[in-house]
Amino acid sequence: MEYIVEEIKYSRQFTPKHKLEEFYVNLEEIIQSRDLENTAYESIGYFFHCLCVPVNAIPPAFISVESTSVEKEKRIRGTNDVTMVTAGEGLYTPLGRHDAPTGTWFMASLFDGKLPEKLRNSNARLKIPIPRLMWYLSNVLQFQPLHTLGVPMKEENAGKKVNQYAVEMELPGLFLEHVHHDSVTHVRLVLVRKGTQEYYWCEEHLKKIDLFNNPILKYQDSSWRTIKSSRALDPRFYVEIFVVGDVDLQSMIYTWEPLLPYNTPISGIRERRKTPDLVP
C-alpha cells in the first residue's frame, strides 16, 4: 500500500517552467494596461504571516501569542505543508513536489488599501518590515570600515571612537512559483537566499525574476510596491510570498496584531469575479 501511495505522489504532473513564462507574460500585459491609468501598484511596508493562536476563554478574551511555539522559540519553522493547487490541464504547483524546499507563507497584498481585518482560520498576524526580511535573507559579501575606503566620517561623529562600515549585500533570489484563480487571482512568489541548495532547486523548477524589475513586487521610488489589490479592479490580485527556510525572529523587528473572527461582517460587497484570461 505504501508503495502505491508513493507512486501516485511521484507521478503527479507539475507546472513546467514554460507555463510559468506564459503566466509572467500575461501578468506583464495586465500591469502595463493598468499603468496607463495609474492603478497598477501600491506601496507596502510589511509582509505578514497569519496563524491561529490560543485565546483566553475568560472575558474579555485576548490572544495569547506568548503561548505559541513561534513566540516561545522566537522562530517560524519552515514546513512543507503546501497546498498543491491544481491548475488547468491537471497540473500541480511546483512547491508540491516531494523534493521542494520548506518555508513559510507571507502575504504582501493590502486589501483595498489596508491590512486585512480578518482571514479564514486565523486570529492573529505577525508583521515584519520588508527591508528587515530582505536583510535576513541576504548574504554579506563585504564588510569594510569606511575610513579604509577614503570616506570621511559624519560630522556628528567627529572626534568620537565610532566605527562606521560599508556593507555590500547580495539580496535574495525571487522566483514566480505559480498563478491560480478562485474568487481572486493568487500570484505566488518565492524568496530564497542565494547560493543555497534551495536556491538551485528554484532555478531548476521556477521562473526566476529580477527583484528590482518585475511586474509583481519591486523597489521603486524609495519604497516596496506590489500589484494593487482592489474590488474595483478585475482581475483582483493577491500576492503571496513563500520565504524559504526558518525565519529567526531574534534578529527581526516584528509586531503581533489581532484579527477579527472570520464571520464578523465588514463593510463592502464581496464579488465573485470571472476567471481572467491570465489563468488557463
PLY file of the C-alpha trace (Angstrom):
ply
format ascii 1.0
element vertex 280
property float x
property float y
property float z
element edge 279
property int vertex1
property int vertex2
end_header
0.00 0.00 0.00
2.81 2.43 0.89
4.43 1.68 -2.47
1.21 2.58 -4.33
0.85 5.84 -2.40
4.44 6.82 -3.25
3.89 6.02 -6.92
0.82 8.27 -7.03
2.68 11.05 -5.20
5.69 10.98 -7.50
3.68 10.63 -10.73
1.92 13.99 -10.35
2.42 16.42 -13.20
3.70 19.80 -12.06
3.55 23.16 -13.82
6.59 23.35 -16.15
8.74 26.45 -16.49
7.35 27.34 -19.92
3.87 27.63 -18.36
5.29 29.95 -15.70
6.75 32.03 -18.55
3.25 32.31 -20.05
1.80 33.40 -16.69
4.53 36.02 -16.39
3.95 37.47 -19.86
0.18 37.70 -19.20
0.86 39.47 -15.90
3.09 41.99 -17.65
0.36 42.77 -20.18
-2.29 43.36 -17.49
0.02 45.56 -15.41
1.09 47.60 -18.44
-2.56 48.36 -19.23
-3.15 49.42 -15.60
-0.03 51.57 -15.60
-1.69 53.86 -18.12
-4.45 54.56 -15.57
-2.13 54.76 -12.50
-3.92 51.77 -10.93
-1.09 49.22 -11.19
0.79 49.45 -7.88
0.53 50.38 -4.22
3.27 50.90 -1.63
3.67 48.32 1.14
5.85 48.31 4.24
5.37 44.78 5.60
4.99 41.13 4.77
2.58 39.45 7.18
2.14 35.86 8.31
-1.25 34.83 9.70
-1.96 32.00 12.13
-4.42 30.80 14.74
-3.18 31.24 18.30
-4.76 30.31 21.68
-7.39 32.68 23.05
-8.08 33.24 26.74
-11.62 31.99 27.45
-12.21 34.45 30.28
-13.87 37.69 29.06
-12.62 39.96 27.76
-10.89 37.38 25.57
-7.40 38.17 24.41
-4.96 36.48 22.09
-2.15 34.72 23.93
0.75 34.92 21.48
3.26 34.16 24.27
1.99 30.57 24.46
2.63 29.85 20.77
5.67 27.88 19.66
6.55 30.79 17.36
6.87 33.25 20.22
8.47 30.78 22.63
11.18 29.81 20.17
11.34 33.25 18.51
11.29 31.34 15.25
8.85 30.47 12.48
9.80 26.96 11.45
9.55 26.28 7.74
7.26 23.44 6.71
6.47 21.58 3.51
2.74 21.74 4.21
1.99 23.46 0.91
-1.42 23.42 -0.75
-0.87 21.84 -4.17
-3.33 23.87 -6.19
-4.47 22.15 -9.37
-4.14 24.45 -12.37
-5.50 23.99 -15.86
-4.60 20.75 -17.65
-4.41 18.87 -14.33
-1.07 20.40 -13.29
0.05 20.92 -9.68
2.12 23.76 -8.27
5.90 23.14 -8.16
6.13 23.53 -4.36
4.04 20.37 -4.10
6.98 18.29 -5.36
8.42 15.76 -2.90
11.87 17.41 -3.06
10.62 21.02 -2.70
12.15 23.27 -0.01
10.38 24.06 3.25
9.36 27.57 4.22
6.63 29.92 5.42
3.90 31.79 3.56
3.60 35.56 3.92
1.08 37.89 2.33
2.26 41.04 0.56
-1.05 42.46 -0.70
-3.17 45.03 1.07
-6.96 44.59 0.97
-8.45 47.73 -0.59
-5.50 49.81 0.61
-5.19 48.46 4.16
-4.14 45.35 6.05
-6.93 42.74 6.26
-9.24 42.82 9.28
-9.94 39.10 9.15
-8.73 35.96 7.37
-10.04 32.40 7.29
-8.59 30.11 10.00
-6.57 32.97 11.53
-6.98 35.22 14.55
-3.57 36.93 14.59
-0.96 38.21 12.20
2.75 38.73 12.57
4.08 41.75 10.63
7.72 42.00 9.55
9.13 45.10 7.80
10.14 44.15 4.26
13.68 45.66 4.45
14.35 43.60 7.61
13.28 40.35 5.97
15.30 41.14 2.84
18.36 41.77 5.02
17.77 38.48 6.85
17.77 36.54 3.55
20.82 38.36 2.14
24.46 37.30 2.06
27.13 39.68 3.35
29.78 39.95 0.63
31.94 42.70 2.12
32.13 44.43 5.49
34.72 47.20 5.49
35.42 50.27 7.68
34.60 53.50 5.83
37.92 55.16 6.68
39.75 52.47 4.68
37.69 53.48 1.65
38.58 57.16 1.98
35.05 58.11 3.09
35.02 60.99 5.62
33.32 60.44 8.99
29.97 62.10 9.59
30.20 65.49 11.30
28.26 64.42 14.37
30.73 61.57 14.96
33.91 63.64 14.52
36.36 63.05 17.38
34.39 60.08 18.72
35.51 56.47 18.74
32.84 55.38 16.33
33.36 52.71 13.68
31.34 53.18 10.51
31.21 50.45 7.91
30.28 49.88 4.30
28.37 46.65 3.84
27.94 45.05 0.44
24.97 42.70 0.39
23.79 40.06 -2.04
19.99 40.25 -1.93
17.86 37.08 -2.08
16.61 35.48 -5.26
13.00 35.98 -6.34
11.01 33.40 -8.33
7.49 33.03 -9.71
6.09 29.72 -8.40
2.50 29.78 -9.64
-0.61 31.75 -10.58
-4.07 30.35 -9.82
-7.60 31.66 -9.56
-10.54 31.15 -7.20
-12.53 34.28 -6.30
-9.31 36.28 -6.82
-6.07 35.67 -8.71
-3.24 34.45 -6.45
0.30 35.21 -7.56
2.78 33.06 -5.64
6.42 34.14 -5.31
9.42 32.52 -3.61
12.18 34.42 -1.76
15.34 32.41 -1.10
18.91 33.05 -0.01
21.30 32.83 -2.97
23.98 30.14 -3.11
21.94 27.60 -1.15
20.75 24.18 -2.30
17.17 25.52 -2.16
18.14 28.39 -4.48
19.40 25.97 -7.12
16.19 23.95 -6.78
14.22 27.12 -7.51
16.42 27.88 -10.53
15.64 24.43 -11.91
11.87 24.39 -11.37
10.63 28.00 -11.13
10.65 31.20 -13.19
13.48 33.46 -11.99
12.60 37.17 -11.94
14.55 40.34 -11.25
13.98 41.63 -7.70
14.07 45.24 -8.94
12.46 44.93 -12.35
9.33 42.79 -12.47
5.56 43.44 -12.61
4.70 41.85 -9.24
6.94 43.05 -6.41
9.63 45.72 -6.74
11.57 48.50 -5.05
10.72 51.84 -6.65
10.90 55.48 -5.51
12.37 54.51 -2.11
9.56 52.07 -1.25
8.47 48.50 -1.89
5.47 48.15 -4.20
3.22 45.34 -5.28
0.23 44.85 -7.58
-2.70 46.89 -6.32
-5.50 44.75 -4.87
-8.92 46.37 -5.06
-12.54 45.34 -5.55
-12.69 47.93 -8.31
-10.04 46.13 -10.39
-10.59 42.98 -12.42
-8.84 40.63 -12.00
-8.11 41.26 -8.33
-4.67 40.05 -7.27
-3.31 38.66 -4.00
0.48 38.41 -3.93
1.78 35.65 -1.64
5.44 35.18 -0.68
6.98 31.81 0.25
10.08 32.55 2.37
12.36 29.51 2.19
13.66 28.06 5.45
13.07 29.08 9.07
12.57 32.74 9.99
14.62 33.62 13.09
12.68 36.33 14.95
15.51 37.05 17.41
17.22 39.13 14.74
13.97 40.59 13.45
11.72 43.56 14.14
8.15 42.25 14.23
4.68 43.05 15.54
1.74 40.86 16.61
-1.76 42.12 15.80
-5.20 40.55 16.44
-7.66 39.77 13.64
-11.46 39.77 13.81
-13.32 36.42 13.80
-13.85 35.36 10.19
-17.68 35.53 10.42
-17.61 39.17 11.59
-19.39 41.29 8.93
-17.36 44.15 7.48
-18.37 46.88 5.08
-18.17 46.25 1.36
-19.62 43.70 -1.02
-17.75 40.54 -1.92
-17.99 39.74 -5.58
-17.09 36.51 -7.27
-15.22 37.56 -10.36
-14.98 35.77 -13.66
-11.88 33.69 -14.29
-9.46 36.00 -16.13
-7.60 35.02 -19.29
-4.42 35.05 -17.20
-5.08 31.54 -15.90
-5.58 28.68 -18.39
0 1
1 2
2 3
3 4
4 5
5 6
6 7
7 8
8 9
9 10
10 11
11 12
12 13
13 14
14 15
15 16
16 17
17 18
18 19
19 20
20 21
21 22
22 23
23 24
24 25
25 26
26 27
27 28
28 29
29 30
30 31
31 32
32 33
33 34
34 35
35 36
36 37
37 38
38 39
39 40
40 41
41 42
42 43
43 44
44 45
45 46
46 47
47 48
48 49
49 50
50 51
51 52
52 53
53 54
54 55
55 56
56 57
57 58
58 59
59 60
60 61
61 62
62 63
63 64
64 65
65 66
66 67
67 68
68 69
69 70
70 71
71 72
72 73
73 74
74 75
75 76
76 77
77 78
78 79
79 80
80 81
81 82
82 83
83 84
84 85
85 86
86 87
87 88
88 89
89 90
90 91
91 92
92 93
93 94
94 95
95 96
96 97
97 98
98 99
99 100
100 101
101 102
102 103
103 104
104 105
105 106
106 107
107 108
108 109
109 110
110 111
111 112
112 113
113 114
114 115
115 116
116 117
117 118
118 119
119 120
120 121
121 122
122 123
123 124
124 125
125 126
126 127
127 128
128 129
129 130
130 131
131 132
132 133
133 134
134 135
135 136
136 137
137 138
138 139
139 140
140 141
141 142
142 143
143 144
144 145
145 146
146 147
147 148
148 149
149 150
150 151
151 152
152 153
153 154
154 155
155 156
156 157
157 158
158 159
159 160
160 161
161 162
162 163
163 164
164 165
165 166
166 167
167 168
168 169
169 170
170 171
171 172
172 173
173 174
174 175
175 176
176 177
177 178
178 179
179 180
180 181
181 182
182 183
183 184
184 185
185 186
186 187
187 188
188 189
189 190
190 191
191 192
192 193
193 194
194 195
195 196
196 197
197 198
198 199
199 200
200 201
201 202
202 203
203 204
204 205
205 206
206 207
207 208
208 209
209 210
210 211
211 212
212 213
213 214
214 215
215 216
216 217
217 218
218 219
219 220
220 221
221 222
222 223
223 224
224 225
225 226
226 227
227 228
228 229
229 230
230 231
231 232
232 233
233 234
234 235
235 236
236 237
237 238
238 239
239 240
240 241
241 242
242 243
243 244
244 245
245 246
246 247
247 248
248 249
249 250
250 251
251 252
252 253
253 254
254 255
255 256
256 257
257 258
258 259
259 260
260 261
261 262
262 263
263 264
264 265
265 266
266 267
267 268
268 269
269 270
270 271
271 272
272 273
273 274
274 275
275 276
276 277
277 278
278 279
